[in-house]
Each structure stands twice: as C-alpha cells, then as structure tokens.
Amino acid sequence: MTDRKTYFITGTDTDAGKTYVSVLLANYWRRLGERVAVHKPVAAGATKLDDEWVNDDALALKSAATPGQNYASINPYVLPDACAPHIAAENVGVALSVDALVTAFNANDWSGYQRVIVEGAGGWLVPLNETETLADYVEVIGAQVILVVGMRLGCLNHALLTYQAIAAQGLPVQGWIANVVDPEMPYLAQNITTLNSKLPIPMLAHVDYQQQQISLSLT
C-alpha cells in the first residue's frame, strides 16, 4: 500500500500564487523521484479547447504532474465565467456541493502516487453554495493544508485571518510558503519575520518572484 500524502493548497486570497506554488511543489517531488498526482476540484474561468472547456491553472497542474491523469480527473468542475465558483456554477445551471466534489475526488485511483496536490480556488472560505465552502470539502477529504501567502502589502492581515479560520476547523496545517508576488514589496524581510513570529506553523519555503524551483523543509 502506498504511503500517500494529500495536500490542499490554499491561499491568502485570489492571485496569491496557489497554482504557481503547486506546480513548483509537483516539480520538486518529481525531481526526488516521487509520483505526483494533482487535482483542482473546481475552476472558474475557462476557454474552449477541442470542444472541451479547460482552465489554464488546471492545465498547468496537469503539465507538472506525473503523466497519466486525464483532464476530467484533474478538474471535474470547470466553469466558463471567471468569478466566484458558486456564481459561475449558477450561471450554467451547475449545483456545487461538498458531496459532489468529494465524490469526484474519490472517483480517482490515487494508488501508486506518493503525493496528491489539491489546489483550491480563491481563498480559504470561498463559497460552494449558500451553506458550504471549500473549507468544508477539505475537512472531508482529510488533506493537510499548506498556506500560500502572497507577499505584498496587506499580506499580514490576510495570512493571520486565514490561518485563524483554518485552525478554527481543527485541520492540520503543514506550514506556510512565502510567495513573492510583488517584486518591489517594501520591507519584505520584515514582513516575513513578522509572520514567522505570529504564525504557529513553520515556513516551508520562500519563493522569490518568478523563481523556477523550490526547496522545502517538509518530508
């Protein structure tokens, strides 16, 4: 039986760099010789490719993973409009729910993979419908959370509030990754120091702007 680890990659907000970091993580573990699967349960914002709706982030994940997964297994819910998932779903008459997303996750054969990277959409508490959020989904699939902090002005508040929300659900958080999305962010080092002192989880990596590889303090 494979000793598989499943990670849910969440961010402090939209454009924190979840996909970018997820791709780096997949490439990192593959360089170590591990088989890596990817999953993006819902993606809002798509284009037509060979009469099929596809999302750029999901395609990037597919390219980084161990070959063999088809697009539908990676991104079961792909929605045309680039907006909040529950709104994009309503626009095309699709009902999103935790049960539906969990069913799609469990339909995959994860055997043979050492790592499964599941990327969220937007931030931690993105709604799926009137009563459920993606956070509820994470709790059901039992993934370990990695928090991507988009390093820019405002990141301290976003990071601390996001961590508080995750901790309030009692979910395991492996750590956080500093992802520099603003190459001219003032006081970058001081902001990282502040987060290290206030977040009770380890910093797993510091990803500079457009950095092409990652090294992790995570086994």
C-alpha positions as CSV (number, residue, x, y, z in Angstrom):
1,M,0.0,0.0,0.0
2,T,1.4,3.4,-1.0
3,D,2.2,5.8,1.9
4,R,0.4,8.6,0.2
5,K,0.2,12.2,1.5
6,T,-2.6,14.6,0.3
7,Y,-2.1,18.4,0.5
8,F,-4.7,21.1,0.0
9,I,-3.0,24.3,-1.3
10,T,-4.9,27.3,-0.2
11,G,-4.0,31.0,-0.5
12,T,-4.5,34.2,1.4
13,D,-6.6,35.4,-1.5
14,T,-7.0,35.3,-5.3
15,D,-3.7,35.6,-7.1
16,A,-1.6,34.7,-4.0
17,G,0.1,32.2,-6.3
18,K,-1.5,28.8,-5.5
19,T,-1.1,27.4,-8.9
20,Y,2.4,28.7,-9.3
21,V,3.4,27.1,-6.0
22,S,1.5,23.9,-6.7
23,V,3.5,23.5,-9.9
24,L,6.8,24.1,-8.1
25,L,5.8,21.5,-5.5
26,A,4.9,18.9,-8.1
27,N,8.2,19.5,-9.9
28,Y,10.1,19.4,-6.6
29,W,8.7,16.0,-5.6
30,R,9.1,14.6,-9.1
31,R,12.7,15.6,-9.0
32,L,13.0,13.4,-5.9
33,G,11.6,10.5,-7.8
34,E,8.1,10.5,-6.4
35,R,4.9,10.0,-8.3
36,V,2.7,13.1,-8.0
37,A,-1.0,13.5,-8.8
38,V,-2.9,16.8,-9.0
39,H,-6.5,17.8,-8.5
40,K,-8.4,21.0,-8.8
41,P,-11.9,20.3,-7.8
42,V,-13.5,23.4,-9.2
43,A,-12.1,26.1,-11.5
44,A,-13.9,29.2,-12.7
45,G,-12.6,30.8,-15.8
46,A,-12.2,28.6,-18.9
47,T,-11.7,28.5,-22.6
48,K,-12.7,26.0,-25.3
49,L,-10.1,23.6,-26.4
50,D,-11.2,20.9,-28.9
51,D,-14.8,21.5,-27.9
52,E,-13.9,21.0,-24.2
53,W,-13.9,23.7,-21.5
54,V,-10.4,23.9,-19.9
55,N,-8.9,26.1,-17.3
56,D,-5.3,27.4,-17.6
57,D,-4.5,26.7,-13.9
58,A,-5.7,23.1,-14.3
59,L,-3.6,22.6,-17.4
60,A,-0.5,23.9,-15.7
61,L,-1.1,21.4,-12.9
62,K,-1.5,18.6,-15.4
63,S,1.7,19.5,-17.1
64,A,3.6,19.4,-13.8
65,A,2.2,16.1,-12.5
66,T,3.3,12.6,-13.3
67,P,1.9,11.8,-16.7
68,G,-1.2,9.6,-16.9
69,Q,-4.1,11.7,-15.5
70,N,-6.7,12.9,-17.9
71,Y,-8.1,16.4,-17.7
72,A,-11.5,15.4,-16.3
73,S,-10.0,13.6,-13.4
74,I,-7.9,16.6,-12.5
75,N,-10.6,19.3,-12.9
76,P,-14.1,17.7,-12.7
77,Y,-15.9,21.0,-12.3
78,V,-14.7,23.6,-14.9
79,L,-16.9,26.7,-15.3
80,P,-16.7,29.3,-18.1
81,D,-17.0,32.5,-16.2
82,A,-14.0,33.9,-14.2
83,C,-15.8,34.8,-11.0
84,A,-16.6,33.2,-7.6
85,P,-17.2,29.5,-8.2
86,H,-20.8,29.4,-6.8
87,I,-21.7,32.3,-9.1
88,A,-20.0,30.8,-12.1
89,A,-21.9,27.5,-11.4
90,E,-25.2,29.2,-11.1
91,N,-24.6,30.9,-14.5
92,V,-24.5,27.5,-16.2
93,G,-27.0,25.6,-14.0
94,V,-24.5,23.5,-12.1
95,A,-25.0,22.7,-8.5
96,L,-21.8,22.7,-6.5
97,S,-21.7,20.9,-3.1
98,V,-19.2,19.2,-0.8
99,D,-20.7,15.8,-1.6
100,A,-20.3,16.3,-5.3
101,L,-16.7,17.4,-5.0
102,V,-15.8,14.6,-2.6
103,T,-17.5,12.1,-5.0
104,A,-15.3,13.4,-7.8
105,F,-12.2,13.2,-5.7
106,N,-12.9,9.7,-4.6
107,A,-13.6,8.6,-8.2
108,N,-9.8,8.8,-8.9
109,D,-7.4,6.0,-8.4
110,W,-4.8,7.6,-6.2
111,S,-2.9,4.3,-5.7
112,G,0.7,4.4,-6.9
113,Y,1.1,8.1,-6.0
114,Q,3.3,9.4,-3.1
115,R,1.8,12.9,-3.2
116,V,-1.6,14.3,-4.2
117,I,-1.7,18.0,-4.6
118,V,-5.2,19.5,-4.4
119,E,-5.5,23.2,-5.3
120,G,-8.3,25.3,-4.0
121,A,-10.0,28.3,-5.7
122,G,-9.6,31.8,-4.4
123,G,-9.1,31.9,-0.6
124,W,-10.0,29.6,2.2
125,L,-13.7,30.3,2.7
126,V,-14.8,30.5,-0.9
127,P,-18.5,29.5,-1.1
128,L,-19.7,26.5,-3.0
129,N,-23.3,27.2,-2.3
130,E,-25.4,29.0,0.3
131,T,-24.3,26.9,3.2
132,E,-21.0,25.2,2.2
133,T,-17.4,26.3,1.4
134,L,-14.3,24.8,0.0
135,A,-13.1,24.6,3.6
136,D,-15.8,22.0,4.4
137,Y,-14.6,19.9,1.4
138,V,-11.0,19.9,2.8
139,E,-12.2,18.6,6.1
140,V,-14.0,15.7,4.4
141,I,-11.1,14.6,2.2
142,G,-8.7,14.7,5.1
143,A,-6.0,16.7,3.4
144,Q,-3.1,18.5,5.1
145,V,-3.2,22.2,4.4
146,I,-0.4,24.3,3.0
147,L,-1.0,28.1,3.1
148,V,0.4,30.2,0.3
149,V,0.9,33.8,1.4
150,G,1.1,36.2,-1.5
151,M,3.8,38.6,-0.2
152,R,2.5,42.1,-0.9
153,L,1.0,45.0,1.0
154,G,-1.8,43.6,3.2
155,C,-0.4,40.1,3.5
156,L,-0.1,40.2,7.3
157,N,-3.7,40.6,7.9
158,H,-4.7,38.2,5.2
159,A,-2.3,35.5,6.4
160,L,-3.3,35.7,10.1
161,L,-7.0,35.7,9.4
162,T,-6.7,32.8,7.0
163,Y,-4.7,30.8,9.5
164,Q,-7.2,31.5,12.2
165,A,-10.0,30.3,10.0
166,I,-8.2,27.0,9.2
167,A,-7.2,26.4,12.9
168,A,-10.8,27.1,14.0
169,Q,-11.8,23.9,12.0
170,G,-9.1,21.9,13.7
171,L,-7.5,21.0,10.4
172,P,-3.8,20.0,10.2
173,V,-1.6,22.8,8.7
174,Q,1.8,21.6,7.4
175,G,3.1,25.2,7.2
176,W,3.1,28.3,5.1
177,I,5.0,29.4,1.9
178,A,6.1,33.0,1.3
179,N,5.4,33.6,-2.4
180,V,6.7,37.0,-3.6
181,V,4.0,38.3,-6.0
182,D,5.2,41.9,-5.8
183,P,8.9,42.1,-6.6
184,E,9.1,45.6,-5.3
185,M,7.3,44.9,-2.0
186,P,8.8,47.2,0.7
187,Y,10.1,45.6,3.9
188,L,9.7,42.1,2.5
189,A,12.1,40.6,5.0
190,Q,10.4,42.4,7.9
191,N,7.0,41.1,6.8
192,I,8.4,37.5,6.7
193,T,9.9,37.9,10.1
194,T,6.6,39.2,11.5
195,L,4.7,36.2,10.0
196,N,7.2,33.8,11.4
197,S,6.7,35.2,14.8
198,K,2.9,35.3,14.7
199,L,2.1,32.1,12.8
200,P,2.4,29.0,14.9
201,I,3.3,26.9,11.9
202,P,6.7,26.6,10.1
203,M,7.6,28.5,7.0
204,L,8.2,25.7,4.4
205,A,9.8,27.8,1.7
206,H,10.5,31.3,0.4
207,V,9.6,31.7,-3.3
208,D,11.1,34.7,-4.9
209,Y,9.3,36.5,-7.8
210,Q,9.3,34.2,-10.8
211,Q,11.5,31.6,-9.1
212,Q,11.6,28.4,-11.1
213,Q,12.4,25.8,-8.4
214,I,11.5,25.3,-4.8
215,S,13.2,23.6,-1.8
216,L,11.1,22.5,1.1
217,S,11.6,22.0,4.8
218,L,8.9,19.2,4.6
219,T,9.3,15.5,4.3
